[in-house]
């Protein structure tokens, strides 16, 4: 797989999420799939950045359930726009090692 291309199941998942949640502003693939060293059982880490989101835990749970329709290896990580920045430890790592999936 091309290191800079998200798996097709992730692209379909994000496309579906955009229709459900127009407040979804950005998505990043990070982890082993973004680095190009994934294995068959590797999860697909996806950071999802929302504008004006309420409880990130509630949406995280819903998105985890929804992933079953696409690929159970998808691991959504939910952020608000205000929380997603270089000062957030995980966000900083995502920005350094991951890549943005164009919405």
ZAKEBA-771056 format. One line per field, with one value per residue: residue in three letters; x, y, z of N, C-alpha, C in turn. Coordinates in steps of 0.001 Angstrom, whole numbers, plus 524288, in hexadecimal, padded with zeros to 5 digits. Layout:
r = (ALA:...) $
nx = (X:...) $
ny = (Y:...) $
nz = (Z:...) $
cax = (X:...) $
cay = (Y:...) $
caz = (Z:...) $
cx = (X:...) $
cy = (Y:...) $
cz = (Z:...) $
This chain:
r = (UNK:UNK:UNK:UNK:UNK:UNK:UNK:UNK:UNK:UNK:UNK:UNK:UNK:UNK:UNK:UNK:UNK:UNK:UNK:UNK:UNK:UNK:UNK:UNK:UNK:UNK:UNK:UNK:UNK:UNK:UNK:UNK:UNK:UNK:UNK:UNK:UNK:UNK:UNK:UNK:UNK:UNK:UNK:UNK:UNK:UNK:UNK:UNK:UNK:UNK:UNK:UNK:UNK:UNK:UNK:UNK:UNK:UNK:UNK:UNK:UNK:UNK:UNK:UNK:UNK:UNK:UNK:UNK:UNK:UNK:UNK:UNK:UNK:UNK:UNK:UNK:UNK:UNK:UNK:UNK:UNK:UNK:UNK:UNK:UNK:UNK:UNK:UNK:UNK:UNK:UNK:UNK:UNK:UNK:UNK:UNK:UNK:UNK:UNK:UNK:UNK:UNK:UNK) $
nx = (80342:801D9:808D7:804BB:7FA23:7ED6C:7E6FB:7DCBC:7D37F:7D3FA:7D2FD:7C8B9:7C348:7C56D:7C0DD:7B666:7B51D:7B628:7ACC2:7A5BB:7A959:7AB03:7B15A:7BB14:7C7C7:7D25B:7DAB1:7E402:7ED1C:7F488:7FEF5:8029C:7FEBD:7FFAD:80A51:80DB9:81052:80942:80297:7FB06:7F3D3:7F3EB:7EEE1:7E762:7EA4D:7E332:7E226:7D844:7D385:7CB30:7C27A:7BC98:7B94C:7B2D0:7B2C4:7BDB4:7BF65:7B5A7:7B3CD:7BC72:7BA1B:7B136:7B5B5:7BCBC:7B5EC:7B13D:7B966:7B99F:7B3B9:7BA4C:7C573:7CAEB:7D4A4:7D655:7D98D:7D41B:7D7C4:7D3C1:7D366:7D198:7D1E9:7D6CA:7DC8C:7E397:7F018:7FDB3:80115:7FB7F:7FE40:7FC16:7F7BC:8001B:8071C:8014B:800FD:80B85:80E54:8061F:7FCC9:7F489:7E7C0:7E13F:7D56F) $
ny = (7FB5F:808BA:811AB:81B94:81B08:8192F:80DAE:807A3:80505:80BF1:81573:81485:813F8:81DEC:8243A:8218A:82516:82FE1:83264:83012:8366C:84299:84968:84519:847F3:845B6:83ACF:8314E:82779:81F42:818C8:80B46:80945:812EB:8143B:80C6D:80270:7FAA9:7EF04:7E360:7E2AE:7EC70:7F80E:802DB:80ED4:81A32:8276E:83014:83C52:8453D:8501C:8583B:85033:8483B:84029:838FF:82EAD:8297E:82A52:824DB:81A9A:8188E:8192B:810F5:80878:809C3:807D2:7FD3A:7FAE4:7FCB2:7FA45:7F32C:7F526:7FFA8:80A4F:81420:820C6:82AF0:838BC:84605:851F0:859B7:85423:84E93:84F50:852C6:85313:84B8C:83EFB:83551:8397B:83F67:83772:832A8:83AA1:83B04:830E5:82CC7:82E14:83735:83427:83778:83DE1) $
nz = (80000:7FCFF:80454:8068A:804DD:8092D:80E10:806A8:80C35:81498:80F6B:80B84:814FD:81965:811BD:8131B:81D67:81BEC:81740:81F38:82746:82585:82AAE:82B2C:828C0:8264F:8235F:826EF:823C6:82B89:83281:8308A:82653:82153:821EE:81BB4:81EED:821A8:825E5:822F1:82B18:82F7F:83563:8301E:83213:83380:8341B:83746:8355C:83A94:83959:842AC:849C6:85317:85D6F:85CC4:85F6B:85E74:85397:8501E:8535E:84D27:84327:84397:843C2:83A0A:83325:8319B:828FB:820E5:82277:82C38:82FE2:82FBE:8376D:83D40:84199:848B4:84805:84BF0:84497:84A60:851BC:84BDF:84914:84867:852A2:857DF:85BF4:85615:84CEF:8494D:84689:83EA1:83725:834B4:83105:82B50:82091:819F1:81613:80B31:80B89) $
cax = (80000:80489:8094E:801B0:7F4B6:7EA59:7E42D:7D793:7CF72:7D452:7D0CA:7C308:7C190:7C59D:7BCEB:7B166:7B509:7B54E:7A723:7A329:7AB65:7AD71:7B530:7C02F:7CAEE:7D741:7DBCA:7E978:7EEAB:7F989:80055:8057E:7FD04:801F9:81001:80ED8:81248:804D6:8021B:7F593:7F075:7F4B6:7EA52:7E7DD:7E95D:7E122:7E0C1:7D3D2:7D353:7C5F9:7C168:7B80B:7B7AD:7B182:7B598:7C0D8:7BEE3:7B0DB:7B484:7C054:7B748:7ADF4:7B916:7BEE1:7B1CF:7B06B:7BDC7:7B88E:7B177:7BE6A:7CA01:7CB8E:7D9F2:7D661:7D9A5:7D34B:7D990:7D0AB:7D574:7CF2E:7D5D1:7D9C5:7E01B:7E755:7F476:802E4:801E7:7F902:80233:7FAA9:7F71A:80558:8092B:7FE40:802C6:810E4:80F16:801A0:7FBA4:7EF12:7E473:7DE42:7CFC4) $
cay = (80000:80DC2:813C2:8205F:81A37:8168F:8090B:808BB:804C3:810D3:81996:813D5:81552:8239C:8265B:820C6:8289C:83545:832FE:82FF8:83A8E:846C5:84C27:84296:84BAA:8436C:83566:82FC4:82213:81F1F:81391:807D2:809D4:817BC:8137E:80881:7FD88:7F7D1:7E962:7E212:7E38A:7F1C0:7FB7A:80770:81355:81EAD:82BF1:832E2:84173:84772:85570:858B7:84B05:84812:83C3D:835C7:8292A:82773:829AD:820AC:815A2:817E5:81833:80BAC:804DC:80A92:805A1:7F7B1:7FA8D:7FDAC:7F70A:7F359:7F6EB:8055F:80C5B:819C7:823F4:82FB2:83DA1:84AF3:85551:85CA2:8509A:84C28:852CB:850AE:852A8:846B6:83AF2:831D8:83CAD:840AF:832C4:831FC:83E95:839CC:82BDF:82B55:83193:838C8:831D8:83BD7:83CFE) $
caz = (80000:7FCEB:8099C:80732:80354:80D31:80C3B:80468:81046:81792:80C1A:80B81:81A4A:819E7:80E3B:815C4:821ED:81A13:81651:8244F:82AAE:8226B:82DF0:82A77:825C1:82474:824DB:82634:824A4:82E46:83455:82CFE:820E1:81F3C:8219B:817BF:82127:823E8:82517:821BC:82FA1:8318E:8352D:82CBE:83572:830A7:83750:83511:837D7:839F4:83B15:84624:84B94:858A2:86070:85936:860DB:85C12:84DF6:84F83:853DE:84875:83EA6:84431:84211:83473:83026:83080:823BA:81D0F:823A4:831E8:83133:8300C:83CC9:83D20:84601:84801:84A26:84A56:8420B:84E4D:85478:84855:847F8:8497C:85845:859A6:85AD1:851C6:84835:84776:843F0:839CD:8336D:8331D:82E60:82820:81C33:8198E:8120A:8090C:80BE3) $
cx = (8036B:8045D:805C4:7FBF5:7F1E8:7E7B3:7DEA5:7D342:7CF6C:7D1EB:7CAD6:7C0B2:7C154:7C18E:7B77B:7B0EB:7B401:7AF84:7A41C:7A484:7AE0A:7B174:7BA8A:7C36E:7CFEE:7D79C:7E17F:7E9FA:7F3F2:7FA88:802ED:803C1:7FF58:807DB:8118D:810F6:80DF4:8052C:7FC54:7F1E1:7F127:7EFA2:7EB84:7E663:7E7C4:7DFAE:7DC7C:7D322:7CE25:7C5C7:7BC96:7B5E4:7B68B:7B50D:7B894:7C05E:7BA15:7B183:7B87D:7BDA3:7B3FC:7B148:7BBAC:7BADF:7B120:7B4B4:7BCDC:7B654:7B5A3:7C322:7CB00:7D10B:7DA51:7D5F8:7D8E8:7D52F:7D735:7D335:7D1D2:7D37A:7D92E:7DDBA:7E465:7EB86:7F984:803DE:7FF3D:7FCB0:800D0:7FA15:7FC6B:807CF:80662:80029:80848:81139:80A9C:80112:7F5CD:7EC71:7E0ED:7D87A:7CD00) $
cy = (804DD:81017:8187A:81FCE:8172B:811BB:80A76:808A6:809B0:8154C:8193C:81566:81B43:82634:825EE:8247F:82E41:83649:83330:834AE:83EC9:849F2:84982:845FB:8495E:83DC6:8343E:829E7:82249:81997:81068:8084F:80EB8:8172F:80F71:80368:7FA60:7F202:7E832:7E30E:7E8F7:7F4D5:8002E:80C34:8180B:822EA:82EF2:837F4:84401:84D13:8553F:85371:84B49:8444D:8389B:82FFB:826C0:82690:82566:81B58:8149E:81689:812D5:8079E:8051C:80806:7FFFB:7F6EB:7FAF0:7FA23:7F782:7F4EF:7FCDA:806F9:81241:81C5E:8295F:8344F:84216:84E31:85822:8592E:84E63:85016:85053:85008:84DD6:84238:83765:834E2:83E27:83C28:831D2:835C9:83D74:834F4:82A38:82ED5:83297:835F3:8363C:83A76:83EFC) $
cz = (80000:80263:80A86:80590:8079E:80AE5:80A72:80887:813A2:8146E:80BEA:810C1:81AEF:8166A:810AF:81A6D:82054:8192F:81B6F:827AC:8276A:82584:82DE6:826D0:82385:82643:8238D:826FE:82762:83035:83006:8274E:81E6B:81E83:81D88:819DA:823D2:822A5:8242F:8264D:83216:8315F:831BE:82FFE:83232:83495:83478:83815:8367C:83BDE:83E90:847DA:85163:85B80:85CC2:85A7D:85E4B:8563C:84CD4:84FAB:84F04:843B5:83EE7:8426A:83C29:83122:82E9D:82B07:81F78:81DD6:82980:83393:8318B:835C3:83C94:8422C:84530:84ACA:848A4:847C0:8460C:85126:85102:846E7:849BA:84F5C:85A9B:85837:85634:84CB3:845F4:84483:83EBB:835A5:8316E:82FA8:82AD3:82366:81BDF:81506:81021:80913:80714) $
